[in-house]
Amino acid sequence: MNAAKPSATIWYTMLRVGIFIGSLVFVGLLVQFGVLPKGLGHSNFVWVILLALVISAPLSFVLLRKQRDAMSAQLVNKVENAKAKLEANRSQEDGVVQ
């Protein structure tokens, strides 16, 4: 049995989540070993998540350029196919009415 290749959007999303989780672990370790401050009061978890988001966003932008372009091309093809189907349906309806 041949496994279907995941769509470019799913692949990009999985990689993006992976980069975030990696950043989350990295920041968590830096906070645990005292390299970064633990935050104010009980804000440790929120601090780690926000810092991981700030780190993972530019990393994803740079590292996932190829996957983002593939996802964009796939979405453009799907939109163009949907437009073509809509236009074909519209022309069929026009032919029936006249």
Stockholm file with secondary structure:
# STOCKHOLM 1.0

chainA/1-98         MNAAKPSATIWYTMLRVGIFIGSLVFVGLLVQFGVLPKGLGHSNFVWVILLALVISAPLSFVLLRKQRDAMSAQLVNKVENAKAKLEANRSQEDGVVQ
#=GR chainA/1-98 SS CCCCCCCHHHHHHHHHHHHHHHHHHHHHHHHHTTSSCCCSTTCHHHHHHHHHHHHHHHHHHHHTHHHHHHHHHHHHHHHHHHHHHHHHHHHHHHHHHC
#=GC SS_cons        CCCCCCCHHHHHHHHHHHHHHHHHHHHHHHHHTTSSCCCSTTCHHHHHHHHHHHHHHHHHHHHTHHHHHHHHHHHHHHHHHHHHHHHHHHHHHHHHHC
//
